[in-house]
Protein backbone atom coordinates (compact mmCIF):
# COMPACT_ATOMS: atom_id res chain seq x y z
CA UNK A 1 0.00 0.00 0.00
CA UNK A 2 1.32 3.31 -0.89
CA UNK A 3 2.11 6.04 1.89
CA UNK A 4 0.83 9.68 1.49
CA UNK A 5 2.31 12.83 3.25
CA UNK A 6 0.69 13.89 6.54
CA UNK A 7 -0.65 17.28 5.32
CA UNK A 8 -3.23 17.69 8.08
CA UNK A 9 -0.67 17.97 10.89
CA UNK A 10 1.47 20.42 8.93
CA UNK A 11 -1.50 22.63 8.30
CA UNK A 12 -2.41 22.55 11.96
CA UNK A 13 1.10 23.59 12.97
CA UNK A 14 1.10 26.52 10.53
CA UNK A 15 -2.23 27.69 11.85
CA UNK A 16 -0.95 27.56 15.40
CA UNK A 17 2.09 29.64 14.55
CA UNK A 18 -0.11 32.18 12.74
CA UNK A 19 -2.35 32.44 15.74
CA UNK A 20 0.61 32.99 18.01
CA UNK A 21 1.99 35.81 15.82
CA UNK A 22 -1.45 37.35 15.56
CA UNK A 23 -1.77 37.26 19.33
CA UNK A 24 1.68 38.80 19.71
CA UNK A 25 0.75 41.51 17.20
CA UNK A 26 -2.46 42.23 19.04
CA UNK A 27 -0.64 42.44 22.34
CA UNK A 28 2.00 44.74 20.90
CA UNK A 29 -0.69 46.92 19.29
CA UNK A 30 -2.60 47.02 22.54
CA UNK A 31 0.57 48.01 24.38
CA UNK A 32 1.29 50.73 21.82
CA UNK A 33 -2.24 52.08 22.03
CA UNK A 34 -2.08 51.93 25.80
CA UNK A 35 1.20 53.81 25.83
CA UNK A 36 -0.13 56.46 23.41
CA UNK A 37 -3.30 56.94 25.38
CA UNK A 38 -1.32 57.06 28.60
CA UNK A 39 1.05 59.62 27.17
CA UNK A 40 -1.80 61.83 26.06
CA UNK A 41 -3.59 61.42 29.33
CA UNK A 42 -0.39 62.26 31.19
CA UNK A 43 0.07 65.33 29.07
CA UNK A 44 -3.45 66.45 29.77
CA UNK A 45 -3.04 65.94 33.46
CA UNK A 46 0.11 68.10 33.55
CA UNK A 47 -0.45 71.84 34.46
CA UNK A 48 -0.34 74.14 31.45
CA UNK A 49 1.51 77.46 31.68
CA UNK A 50 -1.18 80.13 31.29
CA UNK A 51 -0.89 83.80 30.50
CA UNK A 52 -1.57 84.59 34.15
CA UNK A 53 1.57 82.66 35.16
CA UNK A 54 3.90 84.22 32.62
CA UNK A 55 5.96 87.22 33.77
CA UNK A 56 4.34 90.52 32.85
CA UNK A 57 6.36 93.00 30.84
CA UNK A 58 6.29 96.35 32.68
CA UNK A 59 8.00 99.71 32.65
CA UNK A 60 9.65 101.06 35.77
CA UNK A 61 11.35 104.16 37.05
CA UNK A 62 13.63 104.68 40.02
CA UNK A 63 12.33 107.30 42.45
CA UNK A 64 14.49 110.30 43.29
CA UNK A 65 13.53 113.40 45.31
CA UNK A 66 12.74 116.37 43.10
CA UNK A 67 11.19 119.80 43.20
CA UNK A 68 7.39 119.75 43.07
CA UNK A 69 5.25 122.81 42.39
CA UNK A 70 1.56 122.70 43.19
CA UNK A 71 -0.14 125.50 41.27
CA UNK A 72 -3.41 126.66 39.73
CA UNK A 73 -3.34 127.30 36.00
CA UNK A 74 -5.51 129.94 34.40
CA UNK A 75 -5.49 132.27 31.41
CA UNK A 76 -5.41 136.02 31.88
CA UNK A 77 -5.10 139.28 29.99
CA UNK A 78 -2.58 142.10 30.10
CA UNK A 79 -4.19 145.35 31.24
CA UNK A 80 -2.98 148.87 31.94
CA UNK A 81 -3.25 149.91 35.57
CA UNK A 82 -4.27 153.43 34.52
CA UNK A 83 -6.59 154.47 31.73
CA UNK A 84 -8.30 157.80 31.26
CA UNK A 85 -10.94 159.21 28.96
CA UNK A 86 -10.13 162.74 27.79
CA UNK A 87 -13.45 164.62 27.68
CA UNK A 88 -14.32 168.19 26.72
CA UNK A 89 -14.59 170.60 29.65
CA UNK A 90 -16.29 173.31 27.63
CA UNK A 91 -18.29 173.69 24.43
CA UNK A 92 -16.03 174.58 21.51
CA UNK A 93 -15.03 173.47 18.02
CA UNK A 94 -12.19 170.94 17.72
CA UNK A 95 -9.13 172.40 15.98
CA UNK A 96 -6.62 169.54 15.98
CA UNK A 97 -6.14 165.97 17.29
CA UNK A 98 -2.56 165.13 16.28
CA UNK A 99 -2.57 161.47 17.37
CA UNK A 100 -4.48 158.44 16.12
CA UNK A 101 -5.32 155.06 17.65
CA UNK A 102 -2.21 153.13 18.68
CA UNK A 103 0.05 156.19 18.78
CA UNK A 104 2.61 156.33 21.57
CA UNK A 105 2.41 159.56 23.58
CA UNK A 106 4.61 161.08 26.27
CA UNK A 107 3.40 162.85 29.37
CA UNK A 108 2.60 166.47 28.46
CA UNK A 109 2.05 165.91 24.73
CA UNK A 110 -0.84 167.93 23.30
CA UNK A 111 -3.69 165.54 22.53
CA UNK A 112 -6.51 167.96 21.61
CA UNK A 113 -6.69 171.66 20.71
CA UNK A 114 -10.05 173.42 20.82
CA UNK A 115 -10.94 176.82 19.42
CA UNK A 116 -9.99 179.32 22.14
CA UNK A 117 -11.40 182.51 20.63
CA UNK A 118 -14.42 182.76 22.93
CA UNK A 119 -12.53 181.83 26.13
CA UNK A 120 -9.84 184.40 25.29
CA UNK A 121 -12.44 187.14 24.83
CA UNK A 122 -13.96 186.24 28.17
CA UNK A 123 -10.58 186.40 29.86
CA UNK A 124 -9.84 189.78 28.29
CA UNK A 125 -13.23 191.16 29.38
CA UNK A 126 -12.79 190.02 32.94
CA UNK A 127 -9.24 191.33 33.10
CA UNK A 128 -10.52 194.78 32.05
CA UNK A 129 -13.40 194.60 34.54
CA UNK A 130 -11.03 193.60 37.33
CA UNK A 131 -8.71 196.48 36.54
CA UNK A 132 -11.62 198.93 36.46
CA UNK A 133 -13.01 197.78 39.79
CA UNK A 134 -9.54 197.85 41.36
CA UNK A 135 -9.09 201.46 40.21
CA UNK A 136 -12.47 202.51 41.61
CA UNK A 137 -11.71 200.75 44.87
CA UNK A 138 -8.41 202.56 45.23
CA UNK A 139 -10.19 205.91 44.68
CA UNK A 140 -12.91 205.23 47.21
CA UNK A 141 -10.42 203.98 49.81
CA UNK A 142 -8.65 207.36 49.61
CA UNK A 143 -12.03 209.07 49.81
CA UNK A 144 -12.87 207.06 52.90
CA UNK A 145 -9.69 208.25 54.64
CA UNK A 146 -10.49 211.85 53.74
CA UNK A 147 -14.10 211.51 54.97
CA UNK A 148 -12.84 210.04 58.23
CA UNK A 149 -10.83 213.23 58.87
CA UNK A 150 -13.76 215.41 57.87
CA UNK A 151 -16.07 213.46 60.17
CA UNK A 152 -13.63 214.01 63.03
CA UNK A 153 -13.71 217.74 62.37
CA UNK A 154 -17.50 217.54 61.93
CA UNK A 155 -17.19 218.88 58.41
CA UNK A 156 -19.46 216.08 57.04
CA UNK A 157 -22.31 214.15 58.48
CA UNK A 158 -22.17 210.63 59.78
CA UNK A 159 -24.54 209.59 57.05
CA UNK A 160 -22.16 210.84 54.31
CA UNK A 161 -19.28 208.92 55.91
CA UNK A 162 -21.34 205.73 56.06
CA UNK A 163 -22.20 206.03 52.36
CA UNK A 164 -18.50 206.24 51.48
CA UNK A 165 -17.76 203.24 53.71
CA UNK A 166 -20.52 201.20 52.04
CA UNK A 167 -19.15 202.10 48.61
CA UNK A 168 -15.68 200.81 49.58
CA UNK A 169 -17.15 197.55 50.88
CA UNK A 170 -19.22 197.06 47.72
CA UNK A 171 -16.26 197.64 45.44
CA UNK A 172 -14.16 195.27 47.51
CA UNK A 173 -16.80 192.51 47.07
CA UNK A 174 -17.07 193.27 43.35
CA UNK A 175 -13.32 193.03 42.95
CA UNK A 176 -13.30 189.66 44.71
CA UNK A 177 -16.05 188.35 42.43
CA UNK A 178 -14.39 189.58 39.24
CA UNK A 179 -11.08 188.05 40.27
CA UNK A 180 -12.79 184.69 40.88
CA UNK A 181 -14.53 184.94 37.52
CA UNK A 182 -11.23 185.79 35.87
CA UNK A 183 -9.59 182.73 37.46
CA UNK A 184 -12.44 180.52 36.20
CA UNK A 185 -12.15 182.00 32.71
CA UNK A 186 -8.43 181.34 32.65
CA UNK A 187 -9.09 177.72 33.68
CA UNK A 188 -11.62 177.44 30.87
CA UNK A 189 -9.04 178.83 28.46
CA UNK A 190 -6.63 176.15 29.65
CA UNK A 191 -9.20 173.49 28.78
CA UNK A 192 -8.80 174.37 25.10
CA UNK A 193 -5.46 172.52 25.14
CA UNK A 194 -5.60 168.99 26.57
CA UNK A 195 -2.35 167.12 27.30
CA UNK A 196 -1.38 163.51 28.01
CA UNK A 197 -1.46 162.84 31.77
CA UNK A 198 1.26 160.16 31.50
CA UNK A 199 3.30 158.13 29.03
CA UNK A 200 1.04 155.74 27.18
CA UNK A 201 -0.92 154.84 24.08
CA UNK A 202 -3.98 156.23 22.36
CA UNK A 203 -6.60 153.54 22.72
CA UNK A 204 -9.47 155.32 20.97
CA UNK A 205 -10.21 158.61 19.19
CA UNK A 206 -13.87 159.68 19.36
CA UNK A 207 -13.81 163.21 17.95
CA UNK A 208 -12.69 164.82 14.69
CA UNK A 209 -11.30 168.25 13.80
CA UNK A 210 -14.13 170.68 13.00
CA UNK A 211 -16.61 168.92 15.27
CA UNK A 212 -18.25 171.07 17.94
CA UNK A 213 -18.02 169.22 21.22
CA UNK A 214 -20.11 169.88 24.30
CA UNK A 215 -19.13 169.73 27.93
CA UNK A 216 -18.45 166.08 28.86
CA UNK A 217 -18.10 164.79 25.29
CA UNK A 218 -15.49 161.92 25.26
CA UNK A 219 -12.74 162.67 22.74
CA UNK A 220 -9.80 160.31 23.47
CA UNK A 221 -8.98 157.26 25.56
CA UNK A 222 -5.40 156.92 26.81
CA UNK A 223 -3.79 153.82 28.35
CA UNK A 224 -0.77 154.23 30.58
CA UNK A 225 2.36 152.49 29.32
CA UNK A 226 3.23 151.48 32.89
CA UNK A 227 2.51 149.80 35.14
CA UNK A 228 1.04 146.82 33.33
CA UNK A 229 -0.77 144.05 35.17
CA UNK A 230 -2.30 140.65 34.60
CA UNK A 231 -6.02 140.19 35.22
CA UNK A 232 -6.99 136.51 35.49
CA UNK A 233 -9.99 134.49 36.72
CA UNK A 234 -9.79 131.83 39.43
CA UNK A 235 -12.52 129.16 39.78
CA UNK A 236 -14.52 129.40 42.98
CA UNK A 237 -13.36 125.91 43.99
CA UNK A 238 -9.76 127.14 44.16
CA UNK A 239 -10.31 130.54 45.78
CA UNK A 240 -9.79 129.24 49.31
CA UNK A 241 -6.19 128.34 48.45
CA UNK A 242 -5.29 131.67 46.85
CA UNK A 243 -3.63 134.41 48.90
CA UNK A 244 -2.09 137.78 48.19
CA UNK A 245 1.72 137.78 47.93
CA UNK A 246 1.78 134.24 46.47
CA UNK A 247 4.27 133.62 43.67
CA UNK A 248 2.80 133.79 40.17
CA UNK A 249 4.49 132.59 36.98
CA UNK A 250 3.31 134.57 33.95
CA UNK A 251 4.05 133.60 30.36
CA UNK A 252 2.98 135.77 27.43
CA UNK A 253 3.02 133.60 24.28
CA UNK A 254 3.00 136.60 21.94
CA UNK A 255 6.47 137.67 23.10
CA UNK A 256 7.64 134.22 24.28
CA UNK A 257 8.72 135.50 27.67
CA UNK A 258 8.06 134.39 31.25
CA UNK A 259 8.21 136.36 34.49
CA UNK A 260 7.83 135.45 38.16
CA UNK A 261 5.78 138.09 39.96
CA UNK A 262 3.72 138.42 43.12
CA UNK A 263 -0.06 138.21 43.40
CA UNK A 264 -1.03 141.75 44.32
CA UNK A 265 -4.82 141.71 44.63
CA UNK A 266 -7.61 139.17 45.09
CA UNK A 267 -10.98 140.73 44.40
CA UNK A 268 -13.39 140.01 47.28
CA UNK A 269 -16.48 139.54 45.11
CA UNK A 270 -16.92 136.70 42.63
CA UNK A 271 -18.34 137.30 39.16
CA UNK A 272 -22.08 136.63 39.27
CA UNK A 273 -22.11 135.00 35.83
CA UNK A 274 -19.03 132.76 35.92
CA UNK A 275 -18.64 132.35 39.72
CA UNK A 276 -14.94 133.11 39.26
CA UNK A 277 -12.79 135.30 41.46
CA UNK A 278 -10.35 137.77 39.91
CA UNK A 279 -6.68 138.29 40.67
CA UNK A 280 -4.19 140.99 39.71
CA UNK A 281 -0.42 140.72 39.43
CA UNK A 282 1.85 143.52 38.24
CA UNK A 283 4.44 142.90 35.54
CA UNK A 284 8.01 144.26 35.66
CA UNK A 285 8.75 147.69 34.22
CA UNK A 286 10.23 148.57 30.83
CA UNK A 287 8.43 145.91 28.79
CA UNK A 288 8.41 147.59 25.41
CA UNK A 289 7.06 144.56 23.56
CA UNK A 290 4.12 143.87 25.88
CA UNK A 291 0.84 145.61 25.10
CA UNK A 292 -2.51 145.72 26.90
CA UNK A 293 -4.88 143.05 25.61
CA UNK A 294 -2.25 140.31 25.15
CA UNK A 295 -3.11 136.84 26.45
CA UNK A 296 -1.12 135.38 29.34
CA UNK A 297 -0.69 131.87 30.78
CA UNK A 298 -0.83 132.21 34.56
CA UNK A 299 0.28 129.69 37.20
CA UNK A 300 -0.45 130.64 40.81
CA UNK A 301 2.01 128.74 43.03
CA UNK A 302 0.16 127.36 46.05
CA UNK A 303 3.03 125.28 47.42
CA UNK A 304 6.57 124.35 46.39
CA UNK A 305 8.78 121.65 47.93
CA UNK A 306 12.32 120.76 46.90
CA UNK A 307 12.57 117.11 48.08
CA UNK A 308 9.33 115.42 47.08
CA UNK A 309 8.72 111.94 45.73
CA UNK A 310 6.52 112.36 42.68
CA UNK A 311 4.93 109.53 40.69
CA UNK A 312 2.75 109.40 37.55
CA UNK A 313 -0.94 109.33 38.33
CA UNK A 314 -1.33 106.19 36.20
CA UNK A 315 0.84 104.26 38.67
CA UNK A 316 -1.76 104.62 41.45
CA UNK A 317 -4.26 101.83 42.10
CA UNK A 318 -7.24 101.34 44.39
CA UNK A 319 -7.31 97.89 46.03
CA UNK A 320 -9.61 96.87 48.86
CA UNK A 321 -10.32 100.48 49.71
CA UNK A 322 -6.65 101.46 49.88
CA UNK A 323 -4.62 103.70 47.59
CA UNK A 324 -1.29 102.27 46.59
CA UNK A 325 1.13 101.31 43.88
CA UNK A 326 3.51 98.51 42.91
CA UNK A 327 7.29 98.45 43.18
CA UNK A 328 9.69 95.95 41.66
CA UNK A 329 11.59 93.78 44.14
CA UNK A 330 13.56 90.69 43.05
CA UNK A 331 11.56 90.20 39.86
CA UNK A 332 8.20 90.52 41.58
CA UNK A 333 5.59 93.25 41.87
CA UNK A 334 5.09 94.20 45.52
CA UNK A 335 2.12 96.25 46.73
CA UNK A 336 2.76 99.43 48.70
CA UNK A 337 0.02 101.46 50.36
CA UNK A 338 0.74 105.17 49.97
CA UNK A 339 -0.51 108.51 51.25
CA UNK A 340 -0.70 111.08 48.49
CA UNK A 341 -0.70 114.86 48.47
CA UNK A 342 -1.25 117.38 45.71
CA UNK A 343 -1.60 116.47 42.04
CA UNK A 344 -0.24 118.55 39.16
CA UNK A 345 -0.05 117.91 35.42
CA UNK A 346 -0.51 114.14 35.69
CA UNK A 347 1.92 113.80 38.62
CA UNK A 348 1.06 113.04 42.24
CA UNK A 349 3.07 113.91 45.32
CA UNK A 350 3.62 110.89 47.62
CA UNK A 351 3.80 111.83 51.30
CA UNK A 352 4.27 108.36 52.77
CA UNK A 353 4.68 104.73 51.67
CA UNK A 354 7.61 105.00 49.24
CA UNK A 355 11.32 105.68 49.64
CA UNK A 356 13.97 107.21 47.39
CA UNK A 357 15.54 104.46 45.30
CA UNK A 358 12.35 102.37 45.04
CA UNK A 359 11.80 101.02 41.53
CA UNK A 360 8.24 102.03 40.76
CA UNK A 361 6.14 100.05 38.26
CA UNK A 362 4.43 102.68 36.12
CA UNK A 363 2.57 100.31 33.76
CA UNK A 364 -1.14 100.24 34.73
CA UNK A 365 -1.53 96.52 33.89
CA UNK A 366 -4.93 95.10 35.00
CA UNK A 367 -3.37 91.67 35.84
CA UNK A 368 -0.79 93.16 38.15
CA UNK A 369 -1.12 91.78 41.69
CA UNK A 370 1.10 91.45 44.69
CA UNK A 371 4.00 88.96 44.20
CA UNK A 372 3.28 88.61 40.49
CA UNK A 373 6.42 87.87 38.47
CA UNK A 374 7.34 90.73 36.18
CA UNK A 375 10.09 91.63 33.79
CA UNK A 376 10.99 95.13 32.77
CA UNK A 377 10.50 95.99 29.15
CA UNK A 378 14.18 96.75 28.79
CA UNK A 379 15.04 93.23 29.97
CA UNK A 380 12.30 91.75 27.78
CA UNK A 381 13.59 93.47 24.67
CA UNK A 382 17.26 92.82 25.37
CA UNK A 383 18.57 90.06 23.00
CA UNK A 384 19.72 86.88 24.69
CA UNK A 385 23.46 86.19 24.76
Secondary structure, 3 states (H helix, E strand, C coil): CCCCCCHHHHHHHHHHHHHHHHHHHHHHHHHHHHHHHHHHHHHHHCCCCCHHHCCEEECEEECCCEEEEEEEEEEEEEEECCEEEEECCCCEEEEECCCCCCCEECCCCEEEEECCHHHHHHHHHHHHHHHHHHHHHHHHHHHHHHHHHHHHCCCCCHHHHHHHHHHHHHHHHHHHHHHHHHHHHHHHHHCCEEECCCCEEEEEECCCCCCEECCCCEEEEEEECCCEEEEEEEECCCHHHCCCCCEEEEEECCCCEEEEEEEEEECCCCCCCCCEEEEEEECCCCCCCCCCCCEEEEEEEEEEEEEEEEEEHHHCEEECCEEEEEEEECCEEEEEECEEEEEECCEEEEEECCCCCCEEECCCCCCCCCCEEEEEHHHHHCCCC
